[in-house]
Amino acid sequence: MKVCTDPEPDINLYPDMQTETYRDVCINLELPDACKKEIKATLYKFCEVFSDVSTVINMGEHHIQLTTSEPIHSKPYSLPYALRKEVDREIN
């Protein structure tokens, strides 16, 4: 396991270069050969889904019908006492 020592590492949330493909999916070796073959065929058929590169999909449009236009206000989640000093340190 690699341990990050940089306090603010560069985080690339959306890689633009593909580093993993459908070939990197691990298939259980205990499965029967027929099942492994079927899984490999499915992975190949949908190989664009099994990628670490994000793409834009505009297959359709979605609308959410709300019951009211009034905003919902809710109490924020409380922060555990054990984490408060660390969070304060990160914010300041």
C-alpha positions as CSV (number, residue, x, y, z in Angstrom):
1,M,0.0,0.0,0.0
2,K,1.3,3.4,-0.9
3,V,1.1,6.0,1.8
4,C,0.7,9.6,0.8
5,T,3.0,12.0,2.7
6,D,2.1,15.1,0.8
7,P,-0.4,17.2,2.9
8,E,-2.2,18.4,-0.3
9,P,-1.7,15.8,-3.0
10,D,-2.9,16.5,-6.5
11,I,-6.2,14.8,-6.9
12,N,-7.3,13.9,-10.4
13,L,-11.0,13.0,-10.0
14,Y,-11.6,12.5,-13.6
15,P,-8.7,10.9,-15.4
16,D,-8.3,11.7,-19.1
17,M,-6.0,8.8,-19.9
18,Q,-7.3,5.3,-19.7
19,T,-5.4,3.1,-17.3
20,E,-7.9,0.3,-16.7
21,T,-10.1,-1.6,-19.2
22,Y,-12.5,-4.5,-19.1
23,R,-9.4,-6.8,-19.2
24,D,-8.5,-5.7,-15.7
25,V,-11.7,-7.1,-14.2
26,C,-10.9,-10.1,-11.9
27,I,-13.1,-13.1,-12.6
28,N,-13.4,-15.7,-9.9
29,L,-11.2,-18.7,-10.8
30,E,-13.6,-21.1,-9.1
31,L,-16.4,-20.4,-11.6
32,P,-17.2,-23.0,-14.3
33,D,-15.5,-22.3,-17.6
34,A,-18.8,-21.6,-19.3
35,C,-19.6,-18.9,-16.8
36,K,-16.2,-17.3,-17.2
37,K,-16.6,-17.3,-20.9
38,E,-20.0,-15.7,-20.6
39,I,-18.7,-13.0,-18.3
40,K,-15.7,-12.3,-20.6
41,A,-18.1,-11.9,-23.5
42,T,-20.3,-9.5,-21.6
43,L,-17.3,-7.5,-20.5
44,Y,-16.1,-7.3,-24.1
45,K,-19.6,-6.3,-25.3
46,F,-19.9,-3.5,-22.8
47,C,-16.2,-2.6,-22.7
48,E,-16.8,1.2,-22.8
49,V,-18.6,0.9,-19.5
50,F,-15.7,-0.8,-17.8
51,S,-13.3,2.1,-18.1
52,D,-11.8,4.6,-15.7
53,V,-12.3,7.5,-18.1
54,S,-15.5,9.5,-17.6
55,T,-17.6,10.4,-20.6
56,V,-20.6,12.5,-21.2
57,I,-23.8,10.5,-21.8
58,N,-26.8,12.3,-23.2
59,M,-29.1,9.4,-23.8
60,G,-32.2,11.2,-22.5
61,E,-33.6,13.9,-20.4
62,H,-35.0,13.5,-16.9
63,H,-37.4,15.6,-14.9
64,I,-38.2,15.4,-11.3
65,Q,-41.8,16.3,-10.3
66,L,-41.7,18.0,-6.9
67,T,-44.7,18.2,-4.6
68,T,-43.9,21.7,-3.5
69,S,-41.5,24.5,-4.4
70,E,-40.7,25.2,-0.7
71,P,-37.1,24.3,0.2
72,I,-36.5,21.6,2.7
73,H,-34.4,22.7,5.7
74,S,-32.7,20.0,7.7
75,K,-30.3,20.0,10.6
76,P,-26.7,19.2,9.4
77,Y,-25.1,16.0,10.6
78,S,-23.2,16.3,13.8
79,L,-19.5,15.9,13.7
80,P,-18.0,13.3,16.1
81,Y,-16.0,14.9,18.9
82,A,-13.0,12.7,17.9
83,L,-12.8,14.4,14.5
84,R,-13.5,18.1,15.5
85,K,-9.8,19.1,16.1
86,E,-8.7,17.6,12.8
87,V,-11.5,19.3,10.9
88,D,-10.7,22.6,12.5
89,R,-7.1,22.1,11.6
90,E,-7.9,21.4,8.0
91,I,-10.3,24.4,7.7
92,N,-7.9,26.9,9.2
